Amino acid sequence: MGDPHRVGVVGLGVISRAYLDTLANHPAVSIAALADLDASRSAAVAATIPGAEALSVERLLARPDVQTVLNLTIPAAHADISLGAIEAGKNVYVEKPLAVTFPDGRSIIERAASAGVRVGCAPDTVLGTGTQTARAAIDGGLIGRPLSASAVMVTAGHERWHPNPDFYYAPGGGPLLDMGPYYISALIHLLGPVRAVVGAASRLRAERVIGSGPRTGQRVLVEVDTHVSGVLEHANGALSTITTSFDGVATTAAPIEVHGETGTLAVPDPNYFDGEVRLFALGGTEWRVLEPRAGYAQAARGVGLIDLVRADGQRPPRAGGDVALHVLETMTTLLRSAAEGRRIELTTVAERPDPVPFTPAGAWNA
């Protein structure tokens, strides 16, 4: 085994803890540097990770021994930080979405290709045993030819728990760009790329009230659609319906269901790595739970970056930039379709990533 791959982390907000819990103790990775707009925060986090140094963003991007930048900034900053890292000759792994706009996302992928560096992007939850076991069941013919799917995400809004939820309601936020990457990435793993979309959306509340933390009771202006529904036409002819909403309290709908000629699969929440995959076969009388048969077992945030590091140019990363760009175009085109009231064809195509064979925790985490 060679030296650990050296990573610099930019952005130390709420999501960073989950990544650091995985990466700071992984033998394939070394956290070399951390940066945040709040210098005291980066210093405090660096003090907990042996060998890590707290730096400014500029110094981190210029540091020659940093090989990959883990970009955990808010969505509005994703493009600037990623492009800065690419310009410095570094790989990038970015929290979802790839960027706020499709042109910015395309620039990241094109410039990375020109620079000869790699791009990875969350979500990597779809590499866990939940989505991957469902994919193995589909590819193994357990539901026959897949014909359609549904994906549903309904919540009352992140302002109820997040102490600084402003960016969820600013351009680049909203339920589709925030949570849609999980569901659309899963649908691409399960059914393949999307060729066209039709959408509808609404924004019925002008403000949201923060429900936790020091800003409890403050109001946040809503600048994005907060309920988005649509139809995704996959290249293989299957249709997926998707609903993402910050305007509901609860739902009994399965996160994802895939319907085929000879069976239906209930797929667990793609915001998590594992969960039960259930099959109802044509002519059967009940749902049957499938044993995990594919995916990174007991995975955690950051496994996609580890997958990218270990791919080492020999294969595309499974949580790669090409899929992230296709997901971004799917989402932004769905919003444009809702605004214009018409079906719109996509311009990108992404191959289904390589499936993940069943990999015990002791194998991927060593």
C-alpha positions in Angstrom: 0.0 0.0 0.0 1.4 3.4 -1.0 1.2 6.7 1.0 -2.2 7.9 1.9 -3.9 10.2 -0.6 -3.8 13.8 0.8 -7.0 15.7 1.0 -7.9 19.3 1.8 -11.3 20.1 3.1 -13.1 23.4 2.3 -16.2 24.1 4.3 -16.8 22.8 7.8 -20.6 23.1 8.2 -23.0 20.6 9.5 -22.4 17.9 6.8 -18.6 18.0 7.3 -18.7 16.0 10.5 -20.0 12.9 8.8 -17.3 13.1 6.1 -14.5 13.6 8.7 -15.7 10.7 10.8 -15.1 8.5 7.9 -12.0 10.0 6.2 -9.9 11.1 9.2 -9.4 7.5 10.3 -9.2 5.8 6.8 -5.8 4.4 5.8 -6.2 5.4 2.2 -6.7 9.1 3.0 -4.9 11.7 5.0 -6.6 15.0 5.9 -3.8 17.5 5.3 -5.6 20.8 5.5 -8.9 22.4 6.4 -10.4 25.8 5.5 -13.6 27.6 6.4 -14.8 31.2 6.3 -14.8 31.0 10.1 -11.1 30.6 10.9 -11.8 29.7 14.5 -13.9 26.8 13.3 -11.2 25.4 11.0 -8.6 25.8 13.8 -10.8 23.9 16.2 -11.5 21.0 13.8 -7.8 20.8 12.7 -6.9 20.4 16.4 -8.9 17.1 16.5 -7.2 15.6 13.4 -3.5 14.6 13.7 -1.4 16.2 11.0 -4.1 18.5 9.7 -3.5 22.2 9.3 -6.0 25.1 9.4 -5.4 27.3 6.4 -7.2 30.0 4.4 -9.0 28.7 1.3 -6.4 30.4 -1.0 -3.5 28.7 0.9 -5.2 25.3 0.9 -5.8 25.4 -2.9 -2.2 26.5 -3.5 -0.7 23.8 -1.2 1.2 21.5 -3.5 0.8 18.3 -1.4 -3.0 18.4 -1.4 -4.1 16.0 -4.2 -7.9 16.2 -3.9 -10.1 19.0 -2.5 -13.2 17.9 -0.7 -15.6 20.8 -1.4 -18.3 21.0 1.4 -19.2 24.6 0.9 -22.8 25.8 0.4 -24.2 25.2 -3.1 -23.7 28.8 -4.2 -19.9 28.4 -3.7 -19.5 24.9 -5.2 -18.5 26.1 -8.7 -15.9 28.8 -7.5 -14.1 26.4 -5.1 -14.2 23.5 -7.5 -12.9 25.5 -10.4 -10.2 27.0 -8.2 -9.1 23.5 -7.2 -9.0 22.3 -10.8 -7.0 25.4 -11.8 -4.5 24.4 -9.1 -4.2 20.9 -10.7 -6.2 19.1 -8.0 -9.0 16.5 -8.1 -12.3 17.6 -6.7 -14.9 15.8 -4.7 -17.9 18.1 -4.1 -21.0 17.8 -2.0 -24.2 17.7 -4.0 -25.3 19.4 -6.2 -22.3 19.7 -8.5 -23.2 23.4 -9.0 -26.2 25.7 -8.8 -26.5 26.1 -12.5 -26.0 23.7 -15.4 -23.5 25.9 -17.2 -21.4 26.1 -14.1 -21.5 22.3 -13.7 -20.6 21.8 -17.3 -17.6 24.2 -16.8 -16.4 22.1 -13.9 -16.4 18.9 -15.9 -14.9 20.4 -19.1 -12.1 22.2 -17.2 -11.3 19.1 -15.2 -11.0 17.1 -18.4 -8.7 19.7 -19.9 -6.6 19.7 -16.8 -6.4 16.0 -16.5 -7.9 15.8 -13.1 -10.9 13.9 -11.8 -14.3 15.0 -10.4 -16.4 13.1 -7.9 -19.7 14.3 -6.4 -22.1 13.3 -3.8 -24.4 11.5 -3.1 -22.4 8.4 -2.4 -25.3 6.9 -0.4 -26.3 5.1 -3.6 -23.2 3.0 -3.4 -24.4 1.4 -0.2 -26.2 -1.9 0.1 -29.7 -0.4 -0.2 -29.6 1.0 -3.8 -27.0 -1.5 -5.0 -29.0 -4.5 -3.8 -32.0 -3.2 -5.7 -29.9 -2.6 -8.8 -28.5 -6.2 -8.5 -32.1 -7.5 -8.3 -33.1 -5.5 -11.4 -30.0 -6.6 -13.4 -30.6 -10.2 -12.2 -34.1 -10.2 -13.7 -36.1 -10.5 -10.5 -38.8 -8.0 -11.7 -38.4 -8.7 -15.5 -38.1 -5.7 -17.7 -38.4 -2.5 -15.7 -41.2 -0.3 -16.9 -41.7 2.5 -14.4 -40.6 3.9 -11.1 -41.7 6.4 -8.5 -39.6 8.5 -6.1 -41.1 10.6 -3.3 -39.4 12.9 -0.7 -41.8 14.9 1.5 -40.7 17.0 4.5 -41.9 20.0 6.4 -38.7 21.9 5.6 -35.2 22.0 6.9 -35.7 25.2 8.8 -37.3 23.1 11.5 -33.9 21.6 12.4 -31.1 23.5 10.7 -29.8 26.6 12.6 -28.9 28.4 9.4 -31.3 27.2 6.7 -31.2 30.3 4.5 -29.4 28.6 1.6 -32.1 26.0 1.3 -34.5 28.7 0.2 -32.0 30.7 -1.9 -31.1 30.0 -5.6 -29.5 26.6 -5.7 -31.6 25.4 -2.8 -35.2 24.0 -2.7 -36.2 20.4 -2.3 -35.2 19.4 -5.8 -31.7 20.6 -5.8 -31.2 19.7 -2.2 -32.7 16.2 -2.0 -33.3 15.4 -5.7 -29.6 14.3 -6.2 -30.2 11.3 -3.9 -33.3 10.1 -5.7 -32.3 10.9 -9.3 -28.8 9.4 -8.8 -30.5 6.2 -7.5 -32.9 6.2 -10.5 -29.9 6.4 -12.8 -28.2 3.5 -11.1 -31.4 1.5 -11.2 -32.8 2.4 -14.7 -30.1 4.3 -16.5 -29.9 7.9 -17.9 -32.7 10.3 -18.5 -33.5 11.6 -22.0 -36.3 14.1 -21.3 -38.4 15.6 -18.5 -41.8 17.3 -17.8 -42.2 19.2 -14.6 -44.6 21.3 -12.4 -43.7 23.3 -9.3 -45.1 25.6 -6.7 -44.1 28.2 -4.1 -47.0 28.9 -1.8 -45.2 30.4 1.2 -43.1 33.6 1.0 -41.3 33.0 4.3 -40.1 30.3 6.6 -39.5 30.5 10.3 -36.3 29.1 11.8 -37.2 26.5 14.5 -33.9 25.7 16.2 -30.6 27.3 17.3 -29.7 30.9 18.2 -31.8 32.3 15.4 -35.0 30.6 16.4 -38.0 32.7 15.4 -36.2 34.6 12.6 -37.8 34.5 9.2 -36.2 33.4 5.9 -37.2 34.7 2.5 -38.3 31.9 0.1 -36.8 32.5 -3.3 -37.2 29.0 -4.8 -40.0 26.5 -5.6 -40.7 24.4 -2.6 -42.8 21.6 -4.2 -41.6 20.0 -7.4 -43.2 17.1 -9.3 -42.1 15.7 -12.6 -41.8 12.8 -15.1 -38.4 11.5 -16.1 -38.2 9.7 -19.4 -35.3 7.2 -19.3 -33.3 6.3 -22.3 -34.5 2.7 -22.0 -38.2 3.8 -22.3 -39.1 3.5 -18.6 -40.9 6.4 -16.9 -40.1 7.7 -13.4 -42.3 10.1 -11.5 -40.6 12.2 -8.9 -42.0 14.5 -6.1 -39.7 16.5 -3.8 -41.4 18.8 -1.3 -40.7 21.1 1.6 -44.5 21.5 1.9 -45.7 18.3 3.5 -45.7 16.9 7.0 -45.5 13.1 6.3 -46.1 10.5 3.6 -46.8 6.8 3.5 -45.2 6.5 0.0 -42.1 4.4 -0.4 -39.0 6.5 -1.1 -38.6 4.6 -4.4 -40.5 1.8 -6.1 -39.5 0.2 -9.4 -42.2 -1.7 -11.3 -41.3 -4.4 -13.8 -43.2 -7.0 -15.9 -42.9 -9.7 -13.2 -42.5 -7.8 -9.9 -42.1 -4.6 -8.0 -39.2 -3.5 -5.8 -39.5 -1.3 -2.8 -36.2 0.5 -2.6 -35.0 2.1 0.7 -34.4 5.9 1.3 -31.5 6.9 -1.0 -30.5 9.4 1.7 -29.1 6.4 3.6 -26.7 3.7 2.6 -28.6 0.7 3.7 -32.2 -0.4 4.4 -34.5 -3.1 3.4 -35.1 -3.9 -0.3 -38.4 -5.7 -0.7 -39.7 -7.7 -3.6 -43.4 -8.5 -4.5 -43.4 -11.0 -7.3 -46.1 -11.3 -9.9 -48.6 -14.0 -8.6 -47.1 -13.7 -5.0 -49.1 -12.9 -1.9 -46.6 -10.8 0.2 -43.5 -8.7 0.1 -40.2 -10.6 0.5 -37.1 -8.9 2.0 -33.9 -9.5 -0.1 -30.6 -10.1 1.7 -27.9 -7.5 0.9 -26.2 -8.8 -2.2 -24.3 -5.7 -3.5 -22.8 -2.4 -2.3 -20.5 -1.1 0.3 -21.7 -2.6 3.6 -22.1 -0.3 6.6 -20.9 2.6 4.4 -20.7 6.2 5.5 -20.3 9.7 3.9 -17.0 9.9 2.1 -17.0 6.3 0.7 -17.5 7.9 -2.7 -14.2 9.9 -2.3 -12.5 6.7 -1.2 -13.9 5.0 -4.3 -12.5 7.8 -6.5 -9.1 7.6 -4.8 -8.9 3.8 -5.3 -10.1 3.9 -8.9 -6.9 5.8 -9.6 -7.7 6.4 -13.2 -8.3 2.7 -14.0 -12.1 3.1 -14.1 -14.5 6.1 -13.7 -15.4 6.8 -10.1 -18.8 5.4 -9.2 -19.8 8.8 -7.7 -18.4 10.6 -10.7 -18.7 14.0 -12.2 -20.4 12.7 -15.4 -23.4 11.4 -13.4 -23.5 14.5 -11.2 -23.7 16.7 -14.3 -26.4 14.6 -15.8 -28.3 14.8 -12.4 -27.8 18.5 -12.3 -29.2 18.9 -15.9 -32.1 16.7 -15.1 -33.0 18.9 -12.1 -32.5 22.3 -13.6 -34.3 21.2 -16.8 -37.2 19.9 -14.7 -37.5 23.3 -13.1 -37.3 25.0 -16.5 -40.0 22.7 -17.8 -42.2 23.6 -14.8 -41.7 27.3 -15.6 -42.2 27.0 -19.3 -44.9 24.3 -19.2 -43.4 21.9 -21.8 -41.4 18.7 -22.3 -37.7 19.3 -22.7 -35.0 16.9 -23.9 -31.6 16.8 -22.1 -28.3 17.4 -23.7 -26.1 15.1 -21.5 -25.9 11.4 -21.3 -24.3 9.5 -18.5 -23.6 5.8 -18.5 -24.8 3.8 -15.5 -21.8 3.6 -13.1 -20.1 0.3 -12.5 -22.1 -1.7 -10.0 -20.6 -2.1 -6.5 -20.0 -5.8 -5.7 -20.9 -6.7 -2.1 -18.0 -5.3 -0.1 -17.9 -5.9 3.7 -17.1 -2.9 5.9 -13.7 -4.4 6.8 -12.7 -4.4 3.1 -13.7 -0.9 2.0 -12.7 0.7 5.3 -9.1 -0.8 5.3 
